[in-house]
Amino acid sequence: MSPSPAAMTTMAPPFILLLVLLRLADTAFPEEPGPLHTIPIEVVQRYPVFLGRAHRSSLRQEALHIHRILKVNRTLYIGARDDLFRVELDNVAGDEMFYSKKRTWESNKNDIRICRMKGKHEGDTLEMVGETISGMARCPYDPRHANVALFADGNLFTATVTDFLAIDAVIYRSLGDSPALRTVKHDSKWFREPYFVSAVEWGPHVYFFFREMAMEFNYLEKVVVSRVARVCKGDLGGSQRVLEKQWTSFLKARLNCSVPGDAHFYFNLLHSTSPVLRLQGRDIILGVFSTPANSIPGSAVCAFDMQQVARVFEGRFKEQKSPESIWTPVPDELIPKPRPGGCAVQGSRFNSSNAFPDEMLNFVKTHPLMDEAVPSLGHKPWIVRTMVRYQLNKIVVDTEAGPYRNRTVLFLGSSKGTILKFLIVPGRENSALTSNIFLEELEGYNPEKCGEGSSQARQLLSLELDRPSHSLLLAFPSCVVRVPVARCQLYSRCMKNCIASRDPYCGWTRGSTCSFLRPGTR
């Protein structure tokens, strides 16, 4: 079996990687035009910023240490160290956002002592607030560890780590009427140092997107790949002999985001995904990928058809017959029946996963990996950025842009706090091929209000689309910035400039000005 191109590209020395990239540039590597417009920093400095204050006369709270934001209807919740803020989005006016409610808690001395004994720093300690519910397998001990959660069919599905050292990674179901289930513990065939990114519900399954150390490549150096895994929502666990209180439907496959050519150029690290979107008659999910640290810097956006993802899970399984052997496909005649990893069907012979035969359960326990990788839609990225000094790591998508709600705009966040805005131009009807227009690039971080502009301070933690207010919400460690999706007023002096902006949110109106076109505008 020949070495995987993904592994080869990841592990090659820098000068070999440079030769590969130069060869790709002469053949199939896509062009990377710059933005039509670069927005001046002076424009961004006028946008509202949240600084942890209740009103303008309040003293500014130092060191917010924001970790996450969550938008629920017209309320924004901002989670910071020791504080939870509530901001009413419809009440924002002026150049600053203020909170309407704030909940503060501090860890008691006993909690601090216990955390110190377990190797944590004093600033990492937390204290339970409200109803006591165990956080085990639902959230990590360290906010820097990955944590994904999704409610589906009345149950909470989580992907996180269960211990202080982040060794026991788990996909867990709880809090509903169905029995609690988890992935097999400390089995590198199921997980090997995963970093969970997102989860979506689609059909009878919940899909989890993550990256992890690959175990199918026989190399001394570790290789990180991106994955999609799925479990059946109706899984009840295995028999008392095999996979009891564990998933019987867990399967995973590699995600292939690469530039095709004589030597594929792979983007192996998944950072963010969109929800499932309905575009061009398909259910698709978009992912932001990058190259690893020891490779040529680059980022890409790839699209995956959920029907194609499902087909990969109906394909061949991959196995390693001994620790020294290479990974190979499992012959079809050796796959037990019913097919491993499937959902139990009411009214069939096996109407519950508890009734699955031990042979089938043992197979899925030892063969969670699929042989085929999930190809990207069109077999190439939608967007590629390699000639830049930042890494793309966040994505939000507006599939209802423009006055007729029929345009698709991608907003991408970078490690430097910049926002890139692309218009997606679909190909012919139901075609997998698309093109894009790089509309604008702007600096999202406001050093004048948010404080020092170090690389850590500029790290974009969250990116949310607030469609009712036609704005983006950008979360940084020290502030949250609200940025309009368009800046039509910059092109107001000339109809030609307004039209040339190609921005679906903007149009030349009867008042001889370039205006934001609200949905329904004619």
C-alpha positions in Angstrom: 0.0 0.0 0.0 1.5 3.4 -1.0 1.8 6.1 1.6 -1.1 8.5 2.0 -0.7 11.8 0.1 -2.1 13.5 3.2 0.6 12.1 5.4 3.3 12.7 2.8 2.4 16.4 2.4 2.2 16.9 6.1 5.5 15.3 6.9 7.6 16.5 4.0 10.5 18.9 4.7 9.8 22.6 4.0 11.9 22.7 0.8 10.0 19.7 -0.7 6.7 21.3 0.2 7.8 24.5 -1.5 8.6 22.5 -4.7 5.2 20.8 -4.5 3.4 24.1 -4.1 5.3 25.7 -7.0 4.5 22.8 -9.2 0.8 23.1 -8.2 0.9 26.8 -8.9 1.9 26.0 -12.5 -1.0 23.6 -13.0 -4.2 23.3 -11.0 -3.6 25.5 -8.0 -6.4 28.2 -7.9 -5.8 31.9 -8.2 -6.1 34.0 -5.1 -7.3 37.5 -6.2 -7.3 40.2 -3.5 -10.4 41.8 -2.2 -12.3 44.3 -4.3 -12.3 46.6 -1.3 -10.1 46.9 1.9 -12.1 48.7 4.6 -10.1 51.5 6.4 -9.6 50.9 10.1 -11.3 54.3 10.8 -14.6 52.9 9.6 -14.4 49.9 11.9 -13.6 52.0 14.9 -17.1 53.5 14.8 -18.8 50.2 15.4 -20.4 49.3 18.7 -18.2 47.4 21.2 -19.0 45.5 24.4 -16.5 46.2 27.2 -18.3 44.7 30.2 -20.2 47.8 31.3 -23.9 48.3 32.4 -24.0 51.9 31.2 -21.6 54.6 30.0 -20.9 56.0 33.5 -19.8 52.6 34.8 -16.1 51.9 35.4 -14.6 49.7 32.7 -14.0 46.1 33.9 -10.5 45.1 33.3 -9.5 41.7 31.9 -12.8 40.3 30.8 -11.3 37.0 29.6 -14.2 36.2 27.3 -14.4 32.6 26.2 -17.7 32.2 24.3 -20.8 34.0 23.1 -24.2 32.5 22.5 -27.1 34.2 20.7 -30.6 33.1 21.7 -33.3 34.9 19.7 -32.6 38.6 20.4 -30.4 38.1 23.5 -26.6 37.7 23.4 -25.0 35.8 26.3 -21.3 36.5 26.8 -19.4 33.9 28.9 -16.2 35.3 30.6 -14.1 34.2 33.5 -16.2 34.5 36.7 -19.0 36.4 34.8 -22.0 35.8 32.5 -23.4 38.9 30.8 -26.7 39.3 29.1 -27.0 41.9 26.3 -30.3 42.8 24.5 -29.4 43.1 20.9 -32.4 45.3 20.0 -31.3 47.9 22.6 -27.9 48.6 21.1 -27.4 52.3 20.3 -24.3 54.4 19.9 -20.7 53.1 19.9 -21.0 50.8 22.9 -23.1 47.7 23.9 -24.1 47.5 27.5 -25.3 44.5 29.5 -28.8 44.3 31.0 -28.0 41.5 33.5 -24.8 40.1 34.9 -24.1 37.0 37.0 -20.8 36.7 38.9 -19.4 33.9 40.9 -16.1 33.2 42.5 -14.6 29.8 43.5 -14.3 29.1 47.2 -11.1 28.4 48.9 -11.7 24.6 49.1 -12.4 24.4 45.3 -9.2 26.4 44.7 -7.2 24.0 46.9 -8.6 20.9 45.2 -7.8 22.3 41.7 -4.2 23.2 42.8 -3.8 19.6 44.0 -4.9 18.4 40.6 -2.4 20.6 38.8 -4.6 23.5 37.8 -3.9 27.2 38.2 -5.9 29.3 40.5 -7.6 31.2 37.6 -9.0 27.9 36.2 -11.3 27.1 39.1 -15.1 27.2 38.8 -18.0 26.8 41.2 -21.4 25.3 40.4 -24.3 27.8 40.1 -27.9 26.9 40.2 -29.3 23.4 40.0 -26.6 20.8 40.6 -26.0 18.7 37.5 -22.8 16.8 37.0 -20.6 18.3 34.2 -18.8 15.0 33.7 -18.7 14.2 30.0 -20.8 17.3 29.3 -18.1 20.0 29.6 -14.3 20.0 30.1 -12.4 21.0 33.2 -10.4 23.5 31.2 -12.0 26.1 29.0 -9.2 25.7 26.5 -10.3 22.1 25.8 -12.8 21.4 23.1 -16.4 21.2 23.9 -19.3 20.5 21.5 -23.0 20.2 22.5 -26.2 19.6 20.7 -29.8 18.9 21.7 -31.6 16.4 19.5 -34.8 14.4 20.1 -34.9 15.6 23.7 -31.3 14.4 24.5 -28.1 16.2 25.0 -25.3 15.0 22.7 -21.8 16.2 23.8 -18.3 15.7 22.6 -15.5 16.6 25.1 -13.1 15.2 27.6 -14.0 13.7 30.9 -10.8 14.1 33.0 -8.4 16.9 34.1 -5.6 15.6 31.8 -7.9 15.5 28.8 -7.0 11.9 28.1 -10.5 10.4 28.0 -12.2 11.8 25.0 -15.9 11.0 24.7 -19.1 11.4 22.6 -21.8 11.2 25.2 -25.6 11.2 25.3 -27.5 12.3 28.4 -30.4 14.2 30.1 -33.2 12.6 28.0 -35.4 9.6 28.2 -32.9 7.5 26.3 -30.2 5.6 28.2 -26.8 7.4 28.7 -24.3 6.2 26.1 -20.6 6.9 25.5 -17.8 5.9 23.2 -15.4 3.2 24.1 -12.9 4.4 26.7 -9.1 4.6 25.9 -9.3 3.0 22.5 -7.1 4.7 19.9 -9.2 3.1 17.1 -12.1 5.2 18.3 -10.3 8.4 19.3 -6.7 9.5 19.3 -6.2 13.0 20.8 -9.3 14.5 19.1 -10.2 18.1 19.0 -14.0 18.4 18.6 -15.2 21.3 16.3 -19.0 20.9 15.8 -22.1 18.7 15.7 -25.1 18.7 13.5 -28.4 16.7 13.3 -29.2 15.2 9.9 -31.8 12.5 9.4 -31.6 9.7 12.0 -28.1 10.6 12.9 -26.0 13.2 14.8 -22.7 14.0 13.0 -19.6 15.2 14.8 -16.8 17.0 13.1 -13.3 17.0 14.6 -9.6 16.5 14.0 -7.3 13.9 15.5 -4.1 12.1 15.2 -4.4 9.5 12.5 -3.7 5.9 13.3 -4.0 4.5 9.8 -0.7 6.0 8.6 2.5 4.0 9.4 4.8 6.9 10.1 7.0 7.8 13.1 5.8 11.4 13.0 2.2 12.1 14.1 -0.2 13.1 11.4 -3.3 15.1 12.1 -6.4 14.6 9.9 -10.0 15.9 9.9 -12.9 13.5 10.5 -16.6 13.2 10.6 -18.2 10.7 12.9 -21.9 9.8 13.3 -24.1 8.0 15.8 -27.8 7.0 15.6 -30.1 9.1 17.7 -32.1 6.0 18.6 -29.1 3.9 19.7 -29.8 2.1 23.0 -26.4 0.5 23.4 -25.2 -3.0 22.9 -25.9 -6.3 24.7 -24.8 -7.1 28.3 -21.7 -8.9 26.7 -20.6 -6.4 24.1 -20.8 -2.5 24.0 -23.1 -2.3 27.0 -23.9 1.4 27.7 -21.8 2.3 24.7 -22.6 3.3 21.1 -23.3 0.5 18.6 -23.5 2.9 15.7 -20.3 5.0 16.0 -18.4 5.2 12.7 -15.9 7.8 11.5 -14.4 8.8 8.1 -11.7 11.2 7.0 -12.6 14.5 5.4 -10.7 15.3 2.2 -10.2 19.0 1.6 -7.4 19.3 -1.0 -6.4 21.0 -4.2 -6.3 18.3 -6.9 -3.3 17.8 -9.2 -0.4 15.4 -9.8 0.4 15.8 -6.1 -2.7 16.8 -4.0 -2.2 19.7 -1.6 -4.0 18.8 1.6 -5.6 21.1 4.2 -5.8 18.6 7.0 -6.8 20.7 10.1 -10.5 21.5 10.5 -11.3 24.6 12.5 -14.9 25.5 12.0 -18.1 24.4 10.2 -21.3 25.9 9.1 -24.7 24.3 10.0 -26.3 22.1 7.3 -27.3 24.5 4.5 -29.7 24.0 1.6 -27.8 25.2 -1.5 -28.3 24.4 -5.1 -30.7 21.6 -4.3 -28.3 19.9 -1.9 -27.8 19.7 1.9 -24.2 20.7 2.4 -21.9 21.7 5.2 -19.0 24.1 4.8 -15.7 23.7 6.7 -12.7 25.9 7.2 -9.4 24.0 7.0 -5.7 24.9 7.3 -2.4 23.3 6.8 -0.4 22.2 9.9 2.3 24.3 11.5 5.2 22.4 9.8 3.7 23.0 6.3 3.3 25.9 4.0 0.8 28.2 5.6 -2.6 28.0 4.0 -6.4 27.9 4.6 -9.3 26.7 2.5 -13.1 26.4 2.6 -14.5 23.1 1.4 -18.1 22.0 0.9 -19.4 18.5 1.7 -22.6 17.0 0.4 -24.4 15.3 3.3 -25.7 12.6 0.9 -22.1 11.9 0.0 -21.1 11.8 3.6 -23.9 9.2 4.3 -22.7 7.1 1.3 -19.2 6.9 2.6 -20.6 5.3 5.8 -22.3 2.7 3.7 -19.0 1.8 2.0 -16.0 -0.4 3.0 -14.5 -0.6 6.4 -10.8 -0.2 7.2 -8.8 -2.5 9.4 -5.3 -3.3 10.7 -4.8 -7.0 11.2 -1.8 -6.7 13.4 0.1 -3.8 15.1 2.9 -4.1 12.4 0.7 -4.4 9.4 -0.7 -1.6 7.1 -4.4 -0.7 7.1 -6.4 -2.3 4.3 -10.1 -2.5 3.3 -12.2 -5.3 4.9 -13.4 -7.7 2.2 -17.2 -7.5 1.8 -17.7 -11.2 2.5 -16.2 -10.7 6.0 -18.6 -8.0 7.0 -21.3 -9.5 9.4 -25.0 -9.0 9.0 -26.9 -6.8 9.9 -24.4 -4.2 8.6 -22.3 -2.9 11.5 -22.9 0.7 12.4 -26.5 0.9 11.2 -29.6 2.0 13.1 -32.1 -0.4 14.5 -35.4 -0.2 12.6 -38.7 -0.7 14.3 -40.7 -3.6 13.0 -37.5 -5.4 11.7 -35.9 -8.5 13.2 -33.5 -6.2 15.1 -35.8 -3.4 16.4 -33.4 -2.4 19.1 -29.6 -2.1 19.2 -29.7 -4.3 22.3 -30.8 -7.2 20.1 -27.9 -6.9 17.6 -25.8 -10.2 17.5 -22.5 -10.2 19.3 -20.6 -10.8 16.1 -21.9 -7.6 14.6 -21.2 -5.6 17.8 -17.7 -6.9 18.1 -17.0 -5.9 14.5 -18.2 -2.3 15.0 -16.2 -2.1 18.2 -13.0 -3.0 16.4 -13.7 -1.4 13.0 -15.0 2.2 13.5 -13.0 3.6 10.6 -14.3 3.7 7.0 -11.9 3.0 4.2 -13.0 5.9 1.9 -12.5 9.5 2.7 -15.4 12.0 2.2 -14.6 14.0 -1.0 -15.3 17.7 -1.1 -18.0 19.0 -3.4 -16.5 19.4 -6.8 -13.3 17.7 -5.6 -11.7 21.1 -4.8 -12.0 23.9 -2.3 -14.4 26.7 -2.8 -11.9 29.2 -1.4 -8.1 29.0 -1.0 -5.9 31.5 0.8 -2.1 30.7 1.0 -0.4 34.0 0.3 -1.4 35.6 3.6 0.0 35.9 7.1 -3.1 34.7 8.9 -5.0 31.5 9.3 -8.7 31.3 8.6 -10.6 29.7 11.6 -14.2 30.8 11.7 -17.1 30.8 9.2 -20.7 32.1 9.1 -22.9 31.9 6.0 -25.8 34.1 4.9 -27.9 32.1 2.4 -30.5 34.8 2.2 -28.5 37.8 1.3 -29.8 40.6 -0.9 -33.3 42.1 -1.4 -34.6 38.9 -2.9 -32.9 36.6 -0.3 -31.4 34.6 -3.1 -27.6 35.2 -2.8 -25.1 33.4 -0.6 -22.4 35.3 1.3 -19.6 33.8 3.3 -17.9 35.6 6.2 -14.6 34.1 7.3 -12.7 35.1 10.4 -9.0 34.8 10.8 -6.4 34.4 13.5 -5.5 38.0 13.2 -9.1 39.2 13.8 -9.7 40.2 10.2 -13.0 39.4 8.4 -13.1 38.2 4.8 -16.3 38.5 2.8 -17.0 36.4 -0.3 -20.0 36.2 -2.7 -20.6 32.6 -3.8 -21.5 32.4 -7.5 -23.2 29.0 -8.3 -22.5 27.1 -11.4 -25.2 25.8 -13.7 -28.3 24.2 -12.0 -27.4 21.5 -9.5 -23.7 21.7 -10.5 -21.1 21.0 -7.8 -18.9 23.7 -9.2 -19.0 27.3 -7.9 -16.9 30.4 -8.1 -16.5 33.3 -5.7 -15.9 37.0 -5.6 -13.7 38.3 -2.8 -15.8 41.4 -1.9 -14.0 42.9 1.0 -11.5 42.5 3.9 -11.8 44.5 7.1 -10.0 44.6 10.5 -12.5 43.4 13.1 -10.5 44.1 16.2 -10.6 47.7 17.6 -7.4 48.4 19.5 -8.6 51.8 20.5 -11.5 50.4 22.5 -10.5 46.7 23.1 -7.0 47.4 24.4 -3.6 46.2 23.3 -3.3 44.7 19.8 -1.2 41.6 20.6 -1.7 38.4 18.6 -3.4 36.8 21.6 -5.8 39.8 22.1 -6.7 39.7 18.4 -7.6 36.0 18.5 -11.2 35.6 17.2 -13.0 33.4 19.6 -16.5 33.4 18.0 -18.2 34.7 14.9 -22.0 35.0 14.8 -24.4 36.3 12.2 -27.3 38.4 13.6 -29.6 38.5 10.6 -32.4 40.7 12.1 -29.9 43.5 12.6 -27.9 42.7 9.5 -24.6 42.5 11.5 -21.9 40.2 12.6 -20.9 39.6 16.3 -17.1 39.2 16.8 -15.9 37.9 20.2 -12.3 38.6 21.3 -10.8 37.9 24.8 -11.4 41.5 25.9 -14.4 42.7 23.9 -17.3 41.9 21.5 -17.6 44.0 18.3 -20.8 44.4 16.3 -20.0 44.9 12.6 -22.6 45.5 9.8 -22.6 43.0 7.0 -22.1 45.8 4.5 -20.8 49.3 4.2 -22.8 50.7 1.3 -22.3 54.3 2.4 -18.7 54.1 1.3 -19.9 54.0 -2.4 -22.6 56.7 -2.1 -20.9 59.3 -4.3 -21.0 57.4 -7.6 -23.5 54.9 -9.1 -20.7 53.2 -10.9 -18.8 52.5 -7.7 -21.9 51.2 -6.0 -22.6 48.7 -8.8 -18.9 47.8 -9.1 -18.8 46.8 -5.4 -20.7 43.6 -6.4 -22.1 43.6 -2.9 -25.6 41.9 -2.9 -26.5 43.9 0.2 -26.1 47.3 -1.6 -27.9 49.0 -4.5 -28.3 52.4 -6.1 -31.6 53.8 -5.0 -33.9 56.6 -6.2 -32.3 59.1 -3.8 -29.2 58.8 -5.9 -27.2 57.1 -3.1 -25.8 53.6 -2.5 -28.0 52.1 0.2 -28.4 48.9 2.1 -31.1 46.9 0.4 -33.4 45.3 3.0 -35.2 42.1 2.1 -38.2 43.0 0.0 -36.7 46.2 -1.4 -37.5 46.8 -5.1 
